[in-house]
Amino acid sequence: MAGPSKPRKRRGRIASAALAVDAWLDSSLYEIGFKAREFWEAATIFSRRFRVHGWRRAIIEVLSEGFTMGAGGFVVLLALAMPAFDITAGDWRSQGDFAVTFLDRYGNEIGQRGIIQRDSVPVDEMPDIVIKSVLATEDRRFFDHYGIDILGLSRALFENMRANSVVQGGSSITQQLAKNLFLSNERTLERKIKEAFLSLWLEANLSKKEILQLYLDRAYMGGGTFGIEAAADFYFGKSVKDLSLAEAAMLAGLFKAPTKYAPHINLPAARARANVVLSNLVDAGFMTEGQVLQARLHPADVVDRGEQKSPDYFLDWAFDEVKKIAKPGQHSLVAHTTFDANIQKAAEESVEFHLRQFGKEYNVTEGAVVVIETNGAVRAIVGGRDYGTSQFNRATKALRQTGSSFKPYVYATAMEHGFTPDSVVSGGAITWGGWSPHNYNGGSAGNVTLITAIAKSINTVPVRLAKDYLGIGPIKAMAESMGVESPLESHKTMVLGTSGMTVMDQATGYSVFAQNGFVGSRHGITQLVTRTGEVVYDWAKDAPPPHRVLSEKALKYMNTMLAAVPAIGTARRAQLPNIVVAGKTGTTQSYRDAWFVGFTGNYTAAVWLGNDDFTPTNKMTGGTLPAMVWQRFMVYAHQNIDLKPIPGLDHPWVDPEVAAKAEEAAKKEADAATAQAEAERPPVLSSRTSQTLRDMTKVFQAAPVLDAPTPPETLSAL
């Protein structure tokens, strides 16, 4: 009977311990709660001392909300600016020690890079008049602000509002340096946010003297020169240490618009700008009117350099190419390039001519062009309208949506998968994963051949090809194999050109059609030679050989289809006199970008028109202004040369029968459009009603003219 008592005792002890723990927890929690309430009551009593009422409370509430919103806004701005700080992680100070002189295809010197920037005069050794001229014009409070001059910005805003135009800039020297070192000239809010944060970063990591030194050494000064020392040598044939006040003022005036005020191009404008700088010196209190009087009376003269423009966009791209192919230790070089000054001038003139003529009508401000000869030589690059205003190369760096000009990559993939120009595909409505693309005219095309689909730029056909027959992967692989280096999105909308591509990529890709299906021949440097004459690189020997990416059959099919676009399709404005042309137009959503990329047997050229800030144009399509720009300079490029046929086509000149058929097709299309307009015209009046109205008109015409009644106010006055 003694055995069972032990388990009961153990259970009793366990129960007692559990009750003790429970009691301890209850008392502890009570004590903690009591102390917390006691603390909260004390804190509340203490905070009541700072409580305000009435109008003071309203001010505190507004300030509190302002601080909260400001902190949130700062976090958002910082998140937008974070990608810019990745640039600062690299060796951003280094320009490399390359010193390259560039020659065109005929051996004429066209510019330099590297060597024109290598000599830097320390700020301490520059004349006082140079530093004062720059600061008085660009940033008077440079030594008083921390990267962003709020007072200067406010003053500029006030002056611009008073003048109802932009007469003063608000960017500090630090902001301008941040843009020159890390950013492009694209006029977007994101770029301005990055610029502001990078300015603060530069101020935190560099001294004022270092910032000023970098600014004076890196700024573009016109004439292909970078840095004030190079500009002094180019314009005046002397070092910056030896400049007079008039010369210093002329150089200081170049920072705003180096191309516009370049003295070797427009000396009167440069002198007028220098006079403004002299006035700035007086206004800023740096000098007196008497001290600048001699400089006003005796303006600076410049070394005669002629009026030949430096092909700066081409040189920037070619300089990058030199850095890629030069071997270690080979930095002082002479580069023989593929540049053709005549084609470059024709391309620049065509862009400027059409933007001046039609820019306001179409609400378009910028353009870019790349011209490649059939042998792969890059003959011209137009990276924008004015290098002095913006050194951002829109031809090689801007990623813009391509619209329908991407479709040839889709059709080329289809040709490699067994399709032909006569293959029939439905152009009716299609939905792909919730995406329902529409044709340009909004209607359904029905069953059409592929040659008709590409000529009329029917959107639903390439989408159906990608969805039902090809897939996105092969299309992306085809574009990349044809030389497209821009990152392409693996998304179904890619087939209609939603991925951003450069103008250089477009010209490179289309040149495959002109080069018999081969890729890998594009080049801008033919030879690199040391100063002693040793050839260290020869493109003909050292470059990898081109390789085929399109079969002969697919190539013939594609060129037959692309030749139909200018003949009977959307690019009729691109037709050349009696020369066979092939290519494709492109227009993006909201008309932000317009393209024409075309080729003959001799040249391939890509043209893009749009706005830097991505604002829409006024319904400009690739078949309008871009095709016209392309046609104008291509007419010049094909003068006095041996015409070559487009691969797969019989001859380079237009066949009269083909031209007649194209003209007949155009007439039928016009007649069809007229008939449709007639069909959509509202019903006319009946003959009886029309006759009644005519009779009434005759009655009114025959009625005598009545005297005008006397106005009531005249009667009251009488």
VOGU-3710 file (C-alpha; in Angstrom, 3 decimals, decimal comma):
1> magpskprkr> 0,000/0,000/0,000  3,069/2,291/0,382  4,008/2,250/-3,337  1,419/4,635/-4,933  2,092/7,533/-2,478  5,382/8,576/-4,166  3,878/9,521/-7,543  1,232/11,587/-5,785  3,915/13,514/-3,881  5,841/14,223/-7,095
11> rgriasaala> 2,691/15,485/-8,808  2,024/17,737/-5,824  5,492/19,264/-5,993  5,149/19,890/-9,758  1,767/21,555/-9,269  3,177/23,774/-6,528  6,102/24,840/-8,748  3,730/25,642/-11,644  1,535/27,749/-9,357  4,626/29,610/-8,129
21> vdawldssly> 5,763/30,363/-11,714  2,272/31,506/-12,662  2,107/33,779/-9,655  5,522/35,233/-10,512  4,498/35,904/-14,117  1,244/37,567/-13,014  2,985/39,801/-10,536  5,788/40,649/-12,963  3,425/41,555/-15,772  1,399/43,655/-13,384
31> eigfkarefw> 4,503/45,468/-12,206  5,651/46,073/-15,798  2,230/47,387/-16,793  2,065/49,594/-13,728  5,543/51,046/-14,373  4,682/51,597/-18,067  1,495/53,472/-17,157  3,410/55,444/-14,609  6,082/56,347/-17,173  3,512/57,250/-19,808
41> eaatifsrrf> 1,672/59,496/-17,354  4,935/61,242/-16,435  5,859/61,665/-20,109  2,394/63,033/-20,866  2,602/65,540/-18,023  6,060/66,600/-19,220  4,973/66,967/-22,861  2,032/69,175/-21,871  4,558/71,881/-21,068  5,257/72,146/-24,840
51> rvhgwrraii> 1,667/71,979/-25,999  0,574/74,998/-27,964  -2,882/76,255/-28,849  -4,483/78,538/-31,385  -2,465/79,911/-34,273  0,789/78,499/-32,857  -0,619/74,980/-33,059  -1,504/75,529/-36,739  2,088/76,570/-37,484  3,478/73,516/-35,655
61> evlsegftmg> 1,122/71,215/-37,559  2,132/72,706/-40,908  5,838/72,437/-40,055  5,390/68,866/-38,852  3,630/67,829/-42,049  6,220/69,689/-44,080  9,082/67,853/-42,393  7,310/64,525/-42,905  6,656/65,148/-46,589  10,145/66,561/-47,058
71> aggfvvllal> 11,725/63,466/-45,527  9,595/61,231/-47,708  10,423/63,262/-50,800  14,125/63,119/-49,987  13,951/59,337/-49,739  12,209/59,158/-53,135  14,773/61,484/-54,729  17,610/59,479/-53,218  16,148/56,263/-54,630  16,007/57,863/-58,087
81> ampafditag> 19,574/59,113/-57,779  21,122/55,877/-56,471  21,927/54,489/-59,963  24,039/57,572/-60,641  26,286/56,835/-57,680  27,305/53,522/-59,253  29,301/55,567/-61,774  31,390/57,099/-59,017  32,599/53,673/-57,920  34,901/53,427/-60,964
91> dwrsqgdfav> 38,009/55,391/-61,870  36,033/58,394/-63,066  39,023/60,758/-62,897  41,025/58,804/-65,443  40,798/59,696/-69,128  43,550/57,265/-70,031  46,797/58,465/-71,482  45,757/57,972/-75,116  46,932/60,601/-77,568  45,275/59,930/-80,921
101> tfldrygnei> 45,293/61,947/-84,131  42,514/60,973/-86,543  42,689/61,004/-90,351  39,791/60,610/-92,752  39,594/57,990/-95,509  41,774/60,191/-97,747  44,473/60,885/-95,159  43,379/64,387/-94,107  43,530/65,216/-90,390  40,051/65,603/-88,927
111> gqrgiiqrds> 40,771/65,987/-85,218  42,426/64,709/-82,095  41,406/63,092/-78,878  43,457/62,587/-75,763  46,465/64,616/-76,789  44,345/67,746/-76,871  43,415/67,130/-73,229  46,682/65,845/-71,803  48,284/69,192/-70,823  46,635/70,658/-67,748
121> vpvdempdiv> 47,727/73,982/-66,278  47,118/74,091/-62,490  44,558/76,634/-61,360  47,187/78,365/-59,217  49,264/79,061/-62,338  46,407/80,465/-64,419  46,126/84,267/-64,645  43,706/85,899/-62,246  41,778/87,392/-65,188  41,008/83,892/-66,512
131> iksvlatedr> 39,580/82,617/-63,234  37,591/85,796/-62,616  36,168/85,768/-66,154  34,951/82,196/-65,760  33,482/82,700/-62,290  31,804/86,009/-63,181  30,011/84,365/-66,085  29,389/80,799/-64,944  29,146/80,834/-61,120  29,853/83,997/-59,107
141> rffdhygidi> 29,102/82,331/-55,772  31,194/79,239/-56,525  33,205/79,499/-53,293  30,124/80,267/-51,177  27,735/77,407/-51,969  27,845/73,641/-51,519  27,281/72,429/-55,059  23,838/73,951/-55,620  23,531/77,741/-55,593  20,020/78,451/-54,344
151> lglsralfen> 20,470/82,234/-54,582  21,929/82,000/-58,074  19,134/79,686/-59,134  16,521/82,099/-57,781  18,196/85,056/-59,506  18,283/83,202/-62,833  14,635/82,178/-62,473  13,629/85,791/-61,787  15,600/87,141/-64,760  14,183/84,477/-67,087
161> mransvvqgg> 10,642/85,261/-65,965  11,225/88,980/-66,436  12,644/88,452/-69,939  10,035/85,794/-70,772  12,848/83,593/-72,114  15,945/81,753/-70,919  18,584/84,476/-70,535  20,450/83,058/-67,531  21,373/79,559/-66,451  21,000/78,448/-62,864
171> ssitqqlakn> 23,430/75,528/-62,860  26,547/75,928/-60,738  30,012/74,942/-61,935  29,752/71,826/-59,765  26,475/70,840/-61,424  27,945/71,386/-64,876  30,957/69,256/-63,943  28,685/66,489/-62,633  26,847/66,480/-65,958  30,096/66,470/-67,974
181> lflsnertle> 31,663/63,671/-65,925  28,766/61,324/-65,306  25,598/62,204/-67,218  24,187/62,999/-70,636  22,417/66,139/-71,872  18,979/64,544/-71,981  16,452/67,015/-70,600  14,619/64,834/-68,112  13,660/65,226/-64,464  15,596/62,070/-63,586
191> rkikeaflsl> 18,791/63,542/-65,030  18,371/66,785/-63,042  17,849/64,817/-59,820  20,983/62,777/-60,461  22,888/65,954/-61,286  21,912/67,544/-57,962  22,963/64,546/-55,872  26,211/64,082/-57,785  26,987/67,768/-57,235  26,685/67,254/-53,495
201> wleanlskke> 28,852/64,143/-53,806  31,563/66,072/-55,664  31,534/68,823/-53,049  31,887/66,218/-50,301  34,796/64,414/-51,972  36,743/67,200/-53,701  38,011/70,613/-52,745  36,754/73,718/-54,529  40,102/74,013/-56,309  39,889/70,422/-57,564
211> ilqlyldray> 36,339/70,960/-58,832  37,355/74,113/-60,687  40,420/72,358/-62,109  38,376/69,476/-63,467  35,801/71,848/-64,899  38,398/73,903/-66,759  40,156/70,760/-68,039  37,101/68,746/-69,155  34,682/71,316/-70,630  34,119/71,266/-74,379
221> mgggtfgiea> 35,362/74,550/-75,876  34,478/74,194/-79,567  36,696/73,351/-82,504  37,132/69,813/-81,226  38,981/71,038/-78,117  38,412/70,006/-74,516  39,797/72,142/-71,725  40,799/75,777/-71,517  44,504/75,135/-72,176  43,735/73,330/-75,439
231> aadfyfgksv> 41,278/76,069/-76,428  43,866/78,792/-75,777  46,325/76,997/-78,055  43,713/76,319/-80,756  42,219/79,805/-80,920  45,162/82,042/-79,988  48,260/79,894/-80,482  49,427/80,427/-76,895  49,183/78,956/-73,409  46,419/79,955/-71,050
241> kdlslaeaam> 49,151/81,514/-68,891  49,765/84,161/-71,562  46,199/85,254/-72,293  45,159/88,890/-72,301  41,925/90,070/-70,688  40,170/90,216/-74,082  41,262/86,654/-74,887  40,314/85,371/-71,434  36,855/86,920/-71,789  36,403/85,297/-75,207
251> laglfkaptk> 37,291/81,855/-73,821  35,058/82,328/-70,771  32,191/83,070/-73,138  32,532/79,673/-74,801  31,322/77,597/-71,847  27,673/78,491/-72,493  27,542/77,586/-76,207  30,941/76,635/-77,642  29,692/75,937/-81,148  27,604/79,098/-81,377
261> yaphinlpaa> 30,386/81,373/-80,099  33,436/79,565/-81,533  35,589/82,477/-82,796  37,058/80,562/-85,747  33,495/80,048/-87,043  31,737/83,276/-85,978  34,165/85,941/-84,748  31,547/88,745/-84,421  29,372/86,542/-82,188  32,422/85,530/-80,132
271> raranvvlsn> 33,389/89,177/-79,615  29,855/90,120/-78,633  29,821/87,282/-76,122  33,218/88,390/-74,773  31,757/91,861/-74,223  29,019/90,273/-72,108  31,719/88,545/-70,033  33,466/91,882/-69,475  30,178/93,346/-68,263  29,791/90,376/-65,919
281> lvdagfmteg> 33,214/91,116/-64,439  32,080/94,647/-63,615  28,650/93,548/-62,316  30,228/90,945/-60,063  32,607/93,535/-58,605  35,681/91,644/-59,777  36,927/94,536/-61,944  36,051/98,169/-62,663  34,764/99,588/-65,912  38,097/101,335/-66,412
291> qvlqarlhpa> 39,995/98,045/-66,110  37,942/96,375/-68,848  37,807/99,393/-71,175  40,914/98,429/-73,179  39,576/94,908/-73,694  36,326/96,383/-75,042  38,155/98,729/-77,402  40,605/96,083/-78,618  38,804/92,707/-78,847  40,769/89,516/-79,342
301> dvvdrgeqks> 41,877/88,170/-82,711  42,165/84,433/-83,360  44,376/82,145/-85,381  42,850/81,447/-88,786  41,688/77,826/-88,675  39,253/78,015/-91,565  35,587/77,089/-91,294  35,905/73,301/-91,490  33,815/71,732/-88,766  35,268/68,996/-86,623
311> pdyfldwafd> 33,247/65,737/-86,869  33,097/65,467/-83,094  30,377/62,820/-82,817  32,336/60,555/-85,170  35,595/61,282/-83,311  34,077/60,394/-79,925  32,885/57,047/-81,285  36,164/56,396/-83,102  38,138/57,223/-79,926  36,187/54,547/-78,058
321> evkkiakpgq> 36,933/52,115/-80,887  40,662/52,891/-80,621  40,606/52,141/-76,895  39,044/48,735/-77,639  41,567/47,612/-80,249  44,802/49,300/-79,116  47,271/46,993/-77,400  48,742/47,747/-73,948  51,424/50,412/-74,109  50,275/51,724/-77,512
331> hslvahttfd> 48,672/55,024/-76,584  50,300/57,660/-78,815  48,786/56,804/-82,189  47,589/58,002/-85,565  44,225/56,467/-86,529  43,246/56,075/-90,164  39,457/56,106/-90,201  36,641/55,390/-92,650  35,242/58,904/-92,284  34,001/60,677/-95,419
341> aniqkaaees> 33,669/64,443/-94,904  31,406/64,937/-97,928  28,859/62,330/-96,851  29,027/63,659/-93,283  28,296/67,188/-94,494  25,419/65,968/-96,667  23,881/64,026/-93,761  24,216/66,978/-91,367  22,763/69,348/-93,939  19,780/67,080/-94,584
351> vefhlrqfgk> 18,949/66,743/-90,888  19,252/70,478/-90,275  17,371/71,398/-93,464  14,354/69,271/-92,651  14,242/70,158/-88,954  14,342/73,852/-89,808  11,694/73,445/-92,487  9,322/71,078/-90,705  10,499/70,891/-87,074  7,795/73,156/-85,677
361> eynvtegavv> 5,104/71,556/-87,799  5,958/68,093/-86,502  7,127/69,239/-83,038  10,507/67,537/-83,431  13,864/68,978/-82,383  16,582/66,323/-82,736  17,895/63,751/-85,161  20,641/61,191/-85,628  22,115/59,405/-88,647  24,628/56,612/-89,287
371> vietngavra> 25,870/55,835/-92,816  27,705/52,563/-93,557  29,144/51,593/-96,920  28,510/48,079/-98,202  32,052/47,044/-97,221  31,226/47,826/-93,570  33,031/51,182/-93,406  31,228/53,760/-91,251  31,290/56,898/-93,406  29,338/59,388/-91,287
381> ivggrdygts> 27,757/59,796/-87,852  25,349/62,591/-86,966  24,830/62,373/-83,221  22,704/65,500/-82,935  22,186/68,969/-84,340  24,818/70,806/-82,277  27,772/69,172/-80,545  28,514/72,382/-78,660  25,063/72,364/-77,090  25,068/68,646/-76,305
391> qfnratkalr> 27,941/66,187/-76,550  25,527/63,286/-75,984  25,816/61,036/-79,036  22,274/60,100/-79,992  23,560/57,856/-82,786  25,634/55,539/-80,588  24,336/55,946/-77,031  20,618/56,814/-77,093  18,304/53,807/-76,730  15,077/54,651/-78,541
401> qtgssfkpyv> 12,139/52,408/-79,370  12,255/51,276/-82,991  8,600/50,647/-83,767  7,958/48,868/-87,068  11,595/49,240/-88,141  12,224/46,177/-85,932  9,941/43,990/-88,084  12,660/42,953/-90,601  14,310/40,941/-87,824  11,002/39,104/-87,325
411> yatamehgft> 10,544/38,477/-91,040  14,182/37,411/-91,442  13,591/34,781/-88,757  10,461/33,668/-90,590  12,367/33,338/-93,885  14,901/31,117/-92,144  12,027/28,969/-90,870  10,612/28,197/-94,311  8,344/31,158/-95,048  8,462/33,026/-98,363
421> pdsvvsggai> 7,300/36,505/-99,454  4,183/34,877/-100,912  3,284/32,981/-97,741  -0,201/33,950/-96,589  -0,821/34,792/-92,929  -3,900/36,217/-91,271  -3,691/39,918/-90,496  -6,883/39,831/-88,457  -7,301/40,719/-84,807  -5,100/38,823/-82,385
431> twggwsphny> -4,737/38,622/-78,607  -1,593/37,308/-76,933  -1,608/37,007/-73,166  -3,923/39,968/-72,709  -2,109/42,067/-75,317  -4,182/43,002/-78,370  -2,102/44,991/-80,872  -3,845/46,994/-83,562  -2,919/47,997/-87,070  -2,085/51,604/-87,850
441> nggsagnvtl> -5,450/52,265/-89,485  -7,262/50,366/-86,746  -8,828/47,875/-89,142  -8,406/44,193/-89,903  -6,156/43,222/-92,823  -7,574/39,772/-93,495  -5,349/37,135/-95,100  -2,300/38,798/-96,686  1,042/37,771/-98,126  4,132/38,586/-96,099
451> itaiaksint> 5,426/40,971/-98,772  2,175/42,942/-98,542  2,274/42,832/-94,752  5,763/44,365/-94,539  5,121/46,896/-97,320  1,919/48,125/-95,647  3,437/47,717/-92,141  0,579/45,561/-90,843  1,205/44,989/-87,134  -0,856/41,881/-86,525
461> vpvrlakdyl> 1,083/39,737/-89,023  4,535/39,781/-87,319  2,778/39,327/-83,969  1,007/36,223/-85,318  4,291/34,926/-86,744  5,957/35,282/-83,350  3,044/33,838/-81,394  2,044/30,889/-83,556  5,173/29,957/-85,509  8,476/31,399/-84,271
471> gigpikamae> 8,550/32,371/-80,609  10,385/35,320/-79,064  13,713/33,541/-78,464  14,647/32,927/-82,122  13,699/36,492/-83,084  15,891/37,961/-80,346  18,731/35,624/-81,327  18,397/36,681/-84,970  18,614/40,398/-84,125  21,653/39,848/-81,926
481> smgvesples> 23,356/37,701/-84,551  22,868/40,530/-87,055  24,957/42,870/-84,918  22,447/44,433/-82,517  24,333/45,132/-79,277  21,562/46,986/-77,421  19,849/44,907/-74,704  16,614/43,472/-76,098  13,709/42,580/-73,854  12,418/39,015/-74,142
491> hktmvlgtsg> 8,828/40,210/-74,185  6,129/39,606/-76,745  5,825/43,329/-77,491  9,424/43,266/-78,735  8,218/42,195/-82,188  6,700/45,668/-82,660  9,861/47,465/-81,589  9,316/48,318/-77,920  12,943/47,569/-76,996  15,340/50,483/-77,138
501> mtvmdqatgy> 18,058/50,358/-79,794  20,733/52,744/-81,015  20,882/54,206/-84,501  24,267/52,501/-84,911  22,688/49,125/-84,111  19,924/49,690/-86,649  22,409/50,619/-89,382  24,558/47,613/-88,475  21,646/45,182/-88,514  20,236/46,375/-91,836
511> svfaqngfvg> 23,708/46,393/-93,408  23,542/42,584/-93,257  20,881/42,741/-95,991  23,169/44,912/-98,137  26,261/42,771/-97,437  24,932/39,495/-98,816  23,872/38,131/-95,422  27,240/38,607/-93,682  27,860/40,366/-90,361  31,054/41,517/-88,661
521> srhgitqlvt> 32,409/43,936/-91,218  31,342/47,213/-89,568  34,384/49,295/-88,661  35,524/52,873/-88,236  39,303/52,339/-87,897  41,269/50,936/-90,826  44,778/51,328/-89,351  46,525/52,374/-86,172  50,039/53,704/-86,641  52,564/54,826/-84,036
531> rtgevvydwa> 54,277/58,212/-84,267  57,298/56,436/-85,736  55,207/54,932/-88,563  54,850/51,379/-87,250  51,491/49,813/-88,132  50,165/48,229/-84,942  46,651/47,436/-86,186  45,284/46,782/-89,664  41,579/46,024/-89,947  42,020/44,000/-93,135
541> kdappphrvl> 44,464/41,657/-91,366  43,664/41,817/-87,666  39,865/42,015/-87,525  37,896/38,762/-87,278  36,503/37,765/-90,686  32,790/38,404/-91,340  30,472/35,421/-91,064  27,131/34,583/-92,633  23,969/34,906/-90,551  21,352/34,799/-93,339
551> sekalkymnt> 21,129/32,081/-95,943  21,156/33,130/-99,587  17,505/32,143/-100,008  16,370/34,051/-96,905  18,450/37,046/-97,964  16,867/37,146/-101,429  13,399/36,863/-99,958  14,071/39,659/-97,440  15,549/42,068/-99,964  12,636/41,448/-102,325
561> mlaavpaigt> 10,236/42,294/-99,505  12,164/45,328/-98,242  12,441/46,737/-101,778  8,644/46,763/-101,915  8,380/49,161/-98,950  9,642/52,270/-100,847  8,018/51,091/-104,097  4,445/50,423/-102,966  4,526/50,749/-99,176  5,053/53,277/-96,409
571> arraqlpniv> 8,420/54,695/-97,554  7,682/56,203/-100,955  9,353/59,470/-99,925  12,638/57,553/-99,696  12,744/56,625/-103,373  15,927/57,625/-105,219  15,882/58,641/-108,896  16,083/55,413/-110,931  17,907/53,547/-108,096  16,453/50,536/-106,312
581> vagktgttqs> 15,962/51,267/-102,601  15,042/48,873/-99,802  14,239/49,609/-96,187  11,615/49,950/-93,495  9,864/52,766/-91,676  9,200/52,815/-87,940  6,913/54,846/-85,688  6,556/54,291/-81,954  3,656/54,746/-79,559  2,471/58,335/-79,099
591> yrdawfvgft> 4,733/59,272/-82,047  7,782/59,707/-79,774  10,235/58,207/-82,276  10,258/58,022/-86,048  12,705/55,953/-88,116  13,676/55,109/-91,609  16,428/52,555/-92,112  17,223/51,825/-95,727  19,908/50,597/-98,066  21,006/50,337/-101,661
601> gnytaavwlg> 23,741/48,175/-103,127  26,222/50,867/-102,086  25,162/52,292/-98,702  23,078/51,535/-95,630  21,800/54,429/-93,534  19,636/54,710/-90,426  17,751/57,908/-89,592  16,038/58,670/-86,271  14,071/61,808/-85,394  12,507/62,688/-82,045
611> nddftptnkm> 12,931/64,758/-78,889  15,492/64,371/-76,106  12,826/64,684/-73,415  10,716/61,921/-75,027  7,800/64,279/-75,673  5,570/63,134/-78,569  5,928/64,607/-82,024  2,956/65,924/-83,966  1,988/62,598/-85,565  5,285/62,253/-87,422
621> tggtlpamvw> 5,727/58,812/-88,959  8,843/57,144/-90,321  7,514/57,532/-93,845  7,463/61,335/-93,607  10,411/63,354/-92,280  12,897/60,487/-91,626  12,385/59,119/-95,145  12,826/62,621/-96,564  16,047/63,151/-94,586  17,357/59,791/-95,808
631> qrfmvyahqn> 16,452/60,509/-99,418  18,118/63,932/-99,525  21,610/62,899/-98,428  21,458/59,537/-100,207  20,887/61,320/-103,516  24,206/63,095/-102,930  25,982/59,914/-101,769  25,072/58,122/-105,010  26,378/60,779/-107,369  29,260/59,775/-109,657
641> idlkpipgld> 29,715/56,271/-108,246  29,390/52,792/-109,700  25,985/51,523/-108,695  25,878/48,053/-107,164  22,780/45,855/-107,081  21,163/44,905/-103,813  22,047/41,239/-103,164  19,322/38,992/-104,508  18,021/41,586/-106,951  19,018/41,644/-110,607
651> hpwvdpevaa> 20,249/45,221/-111,049  20,627/48,491/-109,121  18,360/50,615/-111,287  14,597/50,727/-111,210  12,911/48,448/-113,758  10,401/50,498/-115,834  7,836/47,704/-115,627  8,221/47,515/-111,856  7,959/51,298/-111,628  4,809/51,245/-113,762
661> kaeeaakkea> 3,270/48,544/-111,596  4,182/50,490/-108,464  2,623/53,628/-109,902  -0,484/51,683/-110,867  -0,703/50,180/-107,389  -0,327/53,639/-105,850  -3,098/54,964/-108,102  -5,387/52,082/-107,147  -4,682/52,716/-103,489  -5,464/56,418/-103,917
671> daataqaeae> -8,659/55,578/-105,801  -9,648/53,124/-103,083  -9,083/55,798/-100,447  -11,190/58,244/-102,462  -13,935/55,667/-102,866  -13,921/54,979/-99,161  -14,170/58,697/-98,453  -17,081/58,920/-100,881  -18,765/55,985/-99,185  -18,361/57,617/-95,784
681> rppvlssrts> -19,704/60,990/-96,991  -23,049/61,863/-95,303  -26,239/61,623/-97,410  -26,865/64,606/-99,707  -30,042/66,700/-99,878  -32,796/65,605/-102,197  -33,072/67,315/-105,608  -36,332/68,990/-104,586  -34,831/70,479/-101,433  -31,749/71,626/-103,332
691> qtlrdmtkvf> -33,927/73,347/-105,956  -35,931/75,107/-103,236  -32,728/76,439/-101,640  -31,471/77,671/-105,032  -34,775/79,492/-105,654  -34,538/81,143/-102,227  -30,995/82,274/-103,012  -32,162/83,944/-106,233  -34,957/85,750/-104,379  -32,535/87,122/-101,776
701> qaapvldapt> -30,089/88,206/-104,453  -32,801/90,086/-106,387  -34,204/91,869/-103,302  -33,341/95,607/-102,916  -30,771/96,617/-100,346  -32,378/98,030/-97,189  -30,998/101,014/-95,360  -29,396/100,127/-92,075  -31,632/101,010/-89,089  -30,530/103,712/-86,711
711> ppetlsal> -28,946/102,207/-83,583  -30,983/102,626/-80,357  -28,108/104,419/-78,607  -28,065/106,996/-81,447  -31,806/107,608/-81,083  -31,445/108,111/-77,334  -28,652/110,584/-77,927  -30,846/112,562/-80,302
//
